[in-house]
Amino acid sequence: MANPQTTNNSMMILILVVAFAVGYLYYSQSIVPAQLPINPPPVAASDDLAMFKNLAIDFSILDDTKFKSLRMFGESPVKPGVTGKRDIFAPF
């Protein structure tokens, strides 16, 4: 029967040799992890901002009588009162 101390030492050496071999293979890029190729987005051939060159915004809606007849109800800006719990860790 083998000595338990000798068996433990031989198992430790075997584990270290296997770990070094796996580490060497991994870091030497012999084992390359699977990677999906990601293509860069295509570059636009034309400047898309050119369509905003002659942009005209119609503000005539602000002169409409329906817009001018709108009224504000309540306070503005809203002033919040006491909200939440005083002690956030207290039970209900």
C-alpha positions in Angstrom: 0.0 0.0 0.0 1.2 3.5 -0.9 2.0 6.1 1.7 -0.8 8.7 1.9 1.8 11.5 2.0 3.4 10.3 -1.3 0.0 10.0 -3.0 -0.9 13.6 -1.9 2.4 14.9 -3.2 2.0 13.1 -6.6 -1.6 14.3 -7.0 -0.4 17.9 -6.2 2.3 17.7 -8.8 0.0 16.2 -11.4 -2.6 19.0 -10.8 0.1 21.6 -11.2 1.5 20.1 -14.4 -2.0 19.9 -15.9 -2.8 23.5 -14.8 0.5 24.8 -16.4 -0.2 22.9 -19.6 -3.8 24.3 -19.8 -2.6 27.8 -19.0 0.2 27.6 -21.6 -2.3 26.4 -24.3 -4.8 29.1 -23.4 -2.3 32.0 -23.3 -0.4 30.8 -26.4 -3.7 31.1 -28.3 -3.8 27.5 -29.2 -7.2 27.4 -27.8 -9.1 30.4 -29.1 -12.5 31.1 -27.6 -15.3 31.3 -30.1 -16.0 34.9 -31.2 -18.7 36.2 -33.5 -17.4 38.5 -36.2 -18.9 42.0 -35.7 -18.8 44.1 -38.8 -18.5 47.9 -38.3 -21.6 49.9 -39.3 -21.5 51.1 -42.9 -20.4 54.7 -43.4 -23.1 56.9 -45.0 -22.0 58.1 -48.4 -23.9 61.4 -48.1 -24.5 63.9 -45.3 -28.0 63.2 -44.0 -28.2 66.6 -42.3 -28.4 68.4 -45.6 -32.2 67.8 -45.7 -32.5 70.2 -42.7 -30.8 73.0 -44.5 -34.0 74.8 -45.5 -36.1 73.8 -42.5 -39.0 76.2 -41.8 -40.9 76.0 -38.6 -44.5 77.3 -38.6 -45.2 79.2 -35.4 -48.7 80.3 -36.6 -50.3 77.9 -34.1 -49.2 80.2 -31.3 -51.3 83.0 -32.8 -54.4 80.8 -33.0 -57.4 81.9 -30.8 -57.8 78.3 -29.5 -54.2 78.3 -28.2 -54.6 81.8 -26.7 -57.8 80.7 -24.9 -56.0 78.0 -23.0 -55.9 78.6 -19.2 -53.6 77.3 -16.5 -55.3 75.6 -13.6 -53.4 75.1 -10.4 -50.1 76.5 -9.3 -47.1 76.6 -11.5 -44.4 75.5 -10.8 -45.8 72.7 -8.5 -44.6 73.0 -4.9 -44.5 69.6 -3.4 -45.6 69.1 0.1 -44.3 66.6 2.6 -43.8 63.3 0.9 -42.4 59.9 1.7 -41.5 58.5 5.1 -39.4 60.2 7.7 -37.5 57.0 8.4 -37.1 54.9 5.3 -36.0 51.9 7.3 -39.0 51.9 9.6 -41.8 49.4 9.1 -45.2 50.7 7.8 
